[in-house]
Amino acid sequence: MTRERTTSAALLAAALLGALVTGCGGDTSAGDATHVTVTVGYQSKTINTVTAGTLLRSLGYFERELAAQGERDGISYQVEWQDYATGAPITAQMTAGKIDIGSMGDFPLLINAARGKQLNRPTRLVSVTGYNLRGALNTVVTAPRSKLASLQDLKGKKVSTSVGSAADGTLVRALRQAGLDPEKDIHKLNQQPAVGASALQAGSVDALSQFVAWPGLLAFQGKAKALYDGAELDLPTFHGVTVRQDFAEQRPKVLDAFLTAQTEATRYLNDHPVQAAEKVAEATGLPPEAVYLYNGSGGIATFDPALKPQLVAALKKDVPVLRSAKLVGDVDVDSFVDDGPIKRVYGKEYAERLAATPEPSRAEVWLKGEERTRPFDSPTALLKFVTGHQGEVRAAYVPDAGNGTRWYADRSVWVQDGEELLPFVTPSAARAYTQAHPGARTVSYATALEQAS
């Protein structure tokens, strides 16, 4: 801690003692403080982070763990939750010493690492919240009546995204894969997710590339349709928990308490997916159906705190993309990733968590008034059930026939191939299938329901 020189040594000593006792923000000392405020930065509506943010806060698990820790060490702990729309302001507050623990996406995590090193406020990645091994957490959407049918159609168009976010990374990679220059071939607008969503509705942008839960939310509301599914990149994307290194060193028991609470929140989400979705919906104002699309059983996101090797490997592949955009220089991912604390919390179980694989997505129907969803062996079976329960369906979900990404049944692009009815997230994926399968044809959702009945 730095202070201006004062002529009164007594005043200086009193000020330092006051700082230790108050223990607020991140600049707490590992001294004899009797009260510590732990500041957590999170993104309430970025629902891939809920086990370290919205759901964790709702359940009160972190406060419970700290209360137990306080009884053991004689310290009174208080948690201050700070909510942000993206990871950038969390990083700014962490490097200013005002946030101790934060959660954000893979690209913002790398910026977090770079800024921390640059400003001599190093941070460490200590756990994962939710992930998708193929990249489906980020989606490019257009207006419902847009005539844009593929990424190539974005040439010369206005595209909204949050620069430096995971969704921006998906956009850049996808455009390059499609043969477009992300800097020259589109007009990119750097906007907060909510601003971009409004711009899409107003017609002032042609497409929106965003992270969970914005694409699913807009699709559920009938305000957007999917143009590009990030899973087409087949590259893992995830969100994780970062902590200031000095805080982790000064308060290792607090970090352990946080990670213990996160693992408990993860178990709750996996054991009670519908109830967890409803809790998150209540806290955020998001529709439960949109939350469940991502966070439900077999949803787009898989929740597991383990720092899996394939996620760390993907993070290393993200560095050149951010470097080319001049958002970071070199980032030493290996020194940024610290799995020591989460290993300490899990103990012998950690090896099992590293080896665990996501459950494949399945067709599900959520009926009104029910606390469980109903699974189906095939999309056709789901469609048949839906036709017999018109007016009772709260939401119906189906996995993309090509890559398994879960999407809403009534927002999917359907293909009939003989007696099979196959759903796809995007028109381009459906078109690729019909071109490869003579006789297959695209049909409307209404026709798919009729054919299944």
VEXLUMRO-726047 format. One line per field, with one value per residue (C-alpha): residue number from 1; residue in three letters; z negated, y negated, x negated. Coordinates in steps of 0.5 Angstrom, whole numbers. Layout:
<pts>
k: (NUM	...) $
r: (ALA	...) $
up: (Z	...) $
north: (Y	...) $
east: (X	...) $
</pts>
This chain:
<pts>
k: (1	2	3	4	5	6	7	8	9	10	11	12	13	14	15	16	17	18	19	20	21	22	23	24	25	26	27	28	29	30	31	32	33	34	35	36	37	38	39	40	41	42	43	44	45	46	47	48	49	50	51	52	53	54	55	56	57	58	59	60	61	62	63	64	65	66	67	68	69	70	71	72	73	74	75	76	77	78	79	80	81	82	83	84	85	86	87	88	89	90	91	92	93	94	95	96	97	98	99	100	101	102	103	104	105	106	107	108	109	110	111	112	113	114	115	116	117	118	119	120	121	122	123	124	125	126	127	128	129	130	131	132	133	134	135	136	137	138	139	140	141	142	143	144	145	146	147	148	149	150	151	152	153	154	155	156	157	158	159	160	161	162	163	164	165	166	167	168	169	170	171	172	173	174	175	176	177	178	179	180	181	182	183	184	185	186	187	188	189	190	191	192	193	194	195	196	197	198	199	200	201	202	203	204	205	206	207	208	209	210	211	212	213	214	215	216	217	218	219	220	221	222	223	224	225	226	227	228	229	230	231	232	233	234	235	236	237	238	239	240	241	242	243	244	245	246	247	248	249	250	251	252	253	254	255	256	257	258	259	260	261	262	263	264	265	266	267	268	269	270	271	272	273	274	275	276	277	278	279	280	281	282	283	284	285	286	287	288	289	290	291	292	293	294	295	296	297	298	299	300	301	302	303	304	305	306	307	308	309	310	311	312	313	314	315	316	317	318	319	320	321	322	323	324	325	326	327	328	329	330	331	332	333	334	335	336	337	338	339	340	341	342	343	344	345	346	347	348	349	350	351	352	353	354	355	356	357	358	359	360	361	362	363	364	365	366	367	368	369	370	371	372	373	374	375	376	377	378	379	380	381	382	383	384	385	386	387	388	389	390	391	392	393	394	395	396	397	398	399	400	401	402	403	404	405	406	407	408	409	410	411	412	413	414	415	416	417	418	419	420	421	422	423	424	425	426	427	428	429	430	431	432	433	434	435	436	437	438	439	440	441	442	443	444	445	446	447	448	449	450	451	452	453) $
r: (MET	THR	ARG	GLU	ARG	THR	THR	SER	ALA	ALA	LEU	LEU	ALA	ALA	ALA	LEU	LEU	GLY	ALA	LEU	VAL	THR	GLY	CYS	GLY	GLY	ASP	THR	SER	ALA	GLY	ASP	ALA	THR	HIS	VAL	THR	VAL	THR	VAL	GLY	TYR	GLN	SER	LYS	THR	ILE	ASN	THR	VAL	THR	ALA	GLY	THR	LEU	LEU	ARG	SER	LEU	GLY	TYR	PHE	GLU	ARG	GLU	LEU	ALA	ALA	GLN	GLY	GLU	ARG	ASP	GLY	ILE	SER	TYR	GLN	VAL	GLU	TRP	GLN	ASP	TYR	ALA	THR	GLY	ALA	PRO	ILE	THR	ALA	GLN	MET	THR	ALA	GLY	LYS	ILE	ASP	ILE	GLY	SER	MET	GLY	ASP	PHE	PRO	LEU	LEU	ILE	ASN	ALA	ALA	ARG	GLY	LYS	GLN	LEU	ASN	ARG	PRO	THR	ARG	LEU	VAL	SER	VAL	THR	GLY	TYR	ASN	LEU	ARG	GLY	ALA	LEU	ASN	THR	VAL	VAL	THR	ALA	PRO	ARG	SER	LYS	LEU	ALA	SER	LEU	GLN	ASP	LEU	LYS	GLY	LYS	LYS	VAL	SER	THR	SER	VAL	GLY	SER	ALA	ALA	ASP	GLY	THR	LEU	VAL	ARG	ALA	LEU	ARG	GLN	ALA	GLY	LEU	ASP	PRO	GLU	LYS	ASP	ILE	HIS	LYS	LEU	ASN	GLN	GLN	PRO	ALA	VAL	GLY	ALA	SER	ALA	LEU	GLN	ALA	GLY	SER	VAL	ASP	ALA	LEU	SER	GLN	PHE	VAL	ALA	TRP	PRO	GLY	LEU	LEU	ALA	PHE	GLN	GLY	LYS	ALA	LYS	ALA	LEU	TYR	ASP	GLY	ALA	GLU	LEU	ASP	LEU	PRO	THR	PHE	HIS	GLY	VAL	THR	VAL	ARG	GLN	ASP	PHE	ALA	GLU	GLN	ARG	PRO	LYS	VAL	LEU	ASP	ALA	PHE	LEU	THR	ALA	GLN	THR	GLU	ALA	THR	ARG	TYR	LEU	ASN	ASP	HIS	PRO	VAL	GLN	ALA	ALA	GLU	LYS	VAL	ALA	GLU	ALA	THR	GLY	LEU	PRO	PRO	GLU	ALA	VAL	TYR	LEU	TYR	ASN	GLY	SER	GLY	GLY	ILE	ALA	THR	PHE	ASP	PRO	ALA	LEU	LYS	PRO	GLN	LEU	VAL	ALA	ALA	LEU	LYS	LYS	ASP	VAL	PRO	VAL	LEU	ARG	SER	ALA	LYS	LEU	VAL	GLY	ASP	VAL	ASP	VAL	ASP	SER	PHE	VAL	ASP	ASP	GLY	PRO	ILE	LYS	ARG	VAL	TYR	GLY	LYS	GLU	TYR	ALA	GLU	ARG	LEU	ALA	ALA	THR	PRO	GLU	PRO	SER	ARG	ALA	GLU	VAL	TRP	LEU	LYS	GLY	GLU	GLU	ARG	THR	ARG	PRO	PHE	ASP	SER	PRO	THR	ALA	LEU	LEU	LYS	PHE	VAL	THR	GLY	HIS	GLN	GLY	GLU	VAL	ARG	ALA	ALA	TYR	VAL	PRO	ASP	ALA	GLY	ASN	GLY	THR	ARG	TRP	TYR	ALA	ASP	ARG	SER	VAL	TRP	VAL	GLN	ASP	GLY	GLU	GLU	LEU	LEU	PRO	PHE	VAL	THR	PRO	SER	ALA	ALA	ARG	ALA	TYR	THR	GLN	ALA	HIS	PRO	GLY	ALA	ARG	THR	VAL	SER	TYR	ALA	THR	ALA	LEU	GLU	GLN	ALA	SER) $
up: (0	2	-2	-1	-6	-13	-18	-23	-24	-29	-24	-19	-24	-25	-18	-16	-22	-20	-13	-16	-20	-15	-10	-4	4	6	2	-4	-8	-10	-17	-23	-20	-24	-18	-11	-5	1	8	13	20	24	30	28	35	38	36	37	31	26	22	20	20	21	18	13	10	10	7	1	1	1	-5	-8	-7	-9	-16	-17	-16	-20	-26	-25	-24	-28	-22	-20	-13	-8	0	4	11	17	23	30	37	40	37	39	33	29	31	30	23	21	24	20	14	13	15	12	16	23	28	35	42	45	50	44	39	44	44	36	36	40	37	30	32	35	29	24	22	24	24	25	28	22	25	31	30	36	43	50	53	60	59	59	54	59	64	70	71	76	76	77	84	86	93	90	91	90	87	94	94	89	94	93	88	81	75	68	63	56	59	55	52	54	59	63	63	66	71	73	74	77	82	84	85	90	94	91	88	81	81	88	91	86	82	74	69	62	57	51	52	50	55	60	59	60	66	69	68	70	77	76	76	80	76	68	66	58	53	48	47	52	58	55	52	58	62	56	57	64	65	68	72	72	78	76	70	67	66	74	71	67	62	55	52	44	38	32	25	25	18	17	15	9	6	7	3	-2	-3	0	-5	-2	5	2	0	6	10	5	6	14	14	9	14	20	17	15	23	25	20	21	28	28	21	23	29	25	20	25	29	23	21	28	31	37	39	36	42	45	39	40	47	45	37	37	38	44	45	50	44	39	32	29	25	28	32	37	42	48	45	44	51	54	50	53	60	58	56	64	65	60	62	69	67	62	56	53	54	52	46	42	42	37	32	32	31	24	22	15	11	15	14	7	6	10	8	11	15	19	24	25	26	32	35	35	42	43	44	51	52	53	55	49	48	42	41	37	30	29	26	30	38	42	46	53	57	63	66	70	63	60	66	65	57	59	64	58	53	57	52	46	49	45	49	54	55	60	62	69	73	75	69	63	61	58	60	60	64	67	69	72	79	81	86	89	91	93	86	82	80	78	74	76	72	79	86	88	84	87	94	93	91	97	102	100	99	106	104	98	97	92	89	85	77	78	84	80	74	79	82	75	73) $
north: (0	-7	-13	-21	-22	-26	-29	-25	-18	-17	-19	-14	-8	-10	-10	-3	0	-2	1	7	8	5	10	8	9	13	9	13	15	22	19	19	16	18	16	18	16	20	17	21	19	23	22	24	25	29	35	39	36	38	43	37	31	31	38	38	32	34	40	37	42	38	34	40	43	36	36	43	41	35	39	43	37	31	27	24	24	20	21	16	18	13	14	13	14	16	18	12	8	13	14	6	7	13	9	3	8	7	14	20	26	25	29	28	32	34	28	23	28	27	20	20	24	19	13	16	17	10	7	11	14	21	26	33	37	42	46	46	45	47	50	53	57	55	47	47	42	36	35	30	28	24	21	26	24	22	25	27	34	35	32	30	26	21	18	10	11	8	13	12	15	14	13	17	22	29	28	23	29	33	28	27	34	36	30	32	39	37	33	26	21	19	12	10	14	12	6	8	4	5	5	8	14	10	5	9	13	7	5	11	10	3	5	1	7	13	18	19	24	25	30	34	32	27	31	36	30	26	33	35	28	28	23	26	33	36	35	38	43	43	50	50	48	54	51	51	44	43	38	39	36	31	29	23	27	22	24	31	31	27	31	38	40	35	38	45	43	40	46	50	46	46	54	54	50	54	60	56	54	61	65	60	57	54	51	48	45	42	39	36	33	30	27	24	23	28	33	39	43	39	40	48	48	47	49	55	62	64	56	52	51	56	54	57	53	57	54	59	60	59	52	50	52	48	42	42	42	36	32	31	28	23	21	20	15	12	13	17	18	25	29	34	39	44	39	36	43	45	51	52	49	53	59	58	57	63	68	75	73	68	74	76	69	68	75	73	72	68	72	71	67	70	68	65	62	58	58	52	53	59	59	64	64	70	73	77	81	77	71	74	77	70	67	73	71	64	65	68	63	56	51	55	54	49	50	56	57	61	63	60	67	65	62	64	56	56	51	49	54	48	44	50	51	58	62	68	74	80	81	78	71	67	61	56	49	45	45	46	53	55	53	57	63	63	62	68	72	73	73	69	62	57	56	51	53	53	58	62	63	65	70	73	74) $
east: (0	-3	-1	-4	-9	-6	-10	-6	-8	-2	3	-1	-1	7	8	5	8	15	13	12	18	23	20	24	23	17	11	12	6	5	4	8	15	21	26	25	29	28	30	33	34	39	43	50	53	47	50	44	41	47	43	38	43	51	53	47	50	57	55	51	46	40	42	43	36	33	38	35	28	29	31	24	20	23	24	31	32	37	38	39	42	40	44	42	44	37	30	27	29	28	20	20	22	18	12	14	14	21	24	21	24	27	30	30	29	23	21	22	18	12	13	14	7	4	6	5	-3	-3	-1	-5	2	1	7	8	14	16	22	27	35	38	35	37	32	34	35	42	43	42	47	48	55	59	66	72	73	66	64	57	56	48	42	40	46	44	39	40	45	45	44	44	40	36	29	24	30	30	36	31	26	31	33	26	24	31	30	23	25	30	25	27	22	25	22	23	29	34	36	35	38	36	42	44	49	55	53	52	58	62	58	60	68	67	64	58	53	54	52	50	44	45	44	49	54	56	56	61	65	66	68	73	76	77	72	67	65	58	53	47	46	39	39	37	30	30	25	27	29	30	31	27	25	19	16	11	4	3	10	9	3	5	12	11	17	21	20	21	28	30	28	31	37	37	36	42	46	44	47	53	54	52	57	63	62	69	69	62	65	71	66	62	68	71	64	63	70	68	73	72	73	67	63	64	62	55	55	60	58	55	55	50	46	42	41	34	29	23	18	18	12	16	19	12	10	15	13	6	9	13	7	5	12	12	5	6	12	7	11	5	-2	-5	-1	-5	1	-2	-4	3	6	6	9	6	12	18	14	13	21	22	17	17	23	20	17	24	26	21	23	30	33	40	46	49	55	62	69	73	79	81	88	92	93	88	81	78	76	78	73	74	70	70	73	78	81	81	85	90	90	91	97	101	99	101	101	98	91	86	80	78	70	67	59	57	56	49	46	50	51	58	63	70	75	79	73	69	68	72	70	74	70	74	78	73	74	67	66	60	59	57	59	52	52	58	56	50	54	59	53	50	56	60	68	67	71	72	79	82	83	90	89	84	90	95	90	89	96) $
</pts>
